[in-house]
Amino acid sequence: MPDIFSKEKRSEIMSKIRSRGTQIELKMKKALEEAGVEFEYQPKMFGRPDFLIQPKIAIFCDSSFWHGRNWRSLKKQLSKEYWRKHIQENIKRDKVVNAELKRRGYTVLRFWDDGIEKHVLKCIEKIKRELPAES
């Protein structure tokens, strides 16, 4: 199925998609603040997690589309090879980032967009379980 937009129009549409400050990130940020969890938002570090909680917890808020959730069925729905390749590269990059951060001693937590939207408090509970016990 061909794209219904011209190359220029598609480029304009895609340029408006944010990779930072997304709705799911802002919902997670608010939930972390309300739970009293201290964090750094968008830390400038390897892998560019959405949140960093000390001592070493990296949190990612992943979009089901961009990060290839249910990849086998999603791949069949995509009409353009460009999208299949782009999302496959994102999946590979996520695996590399996870492995490298774990190698560096980080706990890596990834939450899907719908999990954040529907069950943000369960996400917060999972994060809190990873925090070191207070002494």
N, C-alpha and C positions, 0 to 999 in steps of 0.2 A: 504494500500500500504506500503510495507516494505521500510525501509531506504535503499538507494543505497550504503551508506558508512558503513564501519565497525564501531563499537563503538569507537575504538581508533581514526580513521580518523574523525568521527563526532566530537569527543572531541577536536581534533586539530583545526578543522574548527571553532568551536564555541569559542575557546579560543582567536581567532584573532578578534572577534567582540568587538569593543570598546564600553564602556559605557560612556566614557568621551572623549571630544575632537572630537566629531563626526562632520561630514560634516554640519549637520543642526545647531549644536551649533556654529561652527565657522562662518557660514553665519550670524547667529543672532548676534554674538559678533561683527563682522565687521559692521553690520548695526547699532547696538547700538553706537559703537564708532563714526561712520560717522554722526549719529544724535546728537552727543554730550551728550548722556545720560550716567551719571556716574553709574557704577555697580561694583559688586564684582562677579567674575567668580568662580563657583564651591565653594560656601561658605560652611564651615563645620558647618552645623546646621541641625536641625530636618528636615527630608524629602529630604535633599540633592538637593535643587533646582539647576538648571543650572546657574541661575543668581539671584542676590539679588540687588534690587534698593531701596535705602533709601527714605522714612522712613521705609516702610514695604511692599515691593512688591516682591513676589517670582515668578520667571518665570521658567517654565519647557518647554523643547523642546522634544516632545514625538514622538517616532517612531510609525507609524500606526500598524505595526506588533507586536512589543513588548508590546505596551500598549493597544492592543485589539480594535482598531477602527473598527467600523462595526462588532462588536463581533459575532452577530448571524450568519452572512454569513461566517466570517472567521473561526468560530468554526467548521462549516460543512466541510471546506476545509482541516482541519488539520487531518492527518492520525494517529498521535500518541497521546495517552492519555497524555503523558508527556507534550507535547506542550500545549494542552488544559488547563491542570492544571497549568502550569507555567504562562501562560498569564492571566488566571483567577485570580491567586494570585497577579499578577502585577496590574490588574484592582482594586482589593480589596485594595491593599496597596495605590494606587493613591487616592482612596476615603478617606481612613483614614488620609493620609498626608494632603489632601485638608481640611478636617474637622478640624484637629488639628491646622494647620497653621491659618485658619480663626478664630478659637477659641482664638489663641494668637494675633489676631489683624492684621494679614497679608492679603493683597489682593493676591490671587493666580491666575495666568494667565498660561494657558496651550495652547501651539500651536502645531498643528500637523505638521509632517515633510513636507507634500506637501504644506501646507499653508506657511511655511517658505521658501521653495524652489521657489514657484511661486509668492508669494505676501508678501515678507518680509517687504515692506514698510507699508502695511496695518497692519502688526503685530506691527511695531514700532508706528504707529498712535494709536493703541489701548493701548499700553504701556504708551504713552505720555498722553493720556486722564486720566490715573490713577495717574499721578504725581500730587503732591500738587501744587496749584497755587503759583507762585512766589510773595513774598510780597515786 
